[in-house]
């Protein structure tokens, strides 16, 4: 890790149009393991001095005319990660939730 990439705490917030069931089904591939939620519903993972947590909160549905899409806010907290490590985690996370269409 370069000097200018010293670990620091980071918090990210995403809005996702996905059901809770689909989110939980896709989460293991998105984070590279099968995380377990604590009693508070927050998913946590620790690896050495690095930790991350993920909280899923329901939001009001997104309405587009007659179409209604289920939405959730995803709060991610990273402790002891460099910016490059967070970027790599998020790239995998986003790939895990990509949906094909056409």
Secondary structure as UniProt FT lines:
FT   HELIX           3..5
FT   STRAND          8..16
FT   HELIX           20..31
FT   TURN            39..40
FT   STRAND          43..47
FT   TURN            48..49
FT   STRAND          50..64
FT   TURN            65..66
FT   STRAND          67..81
FT   HELIX           83..97
//
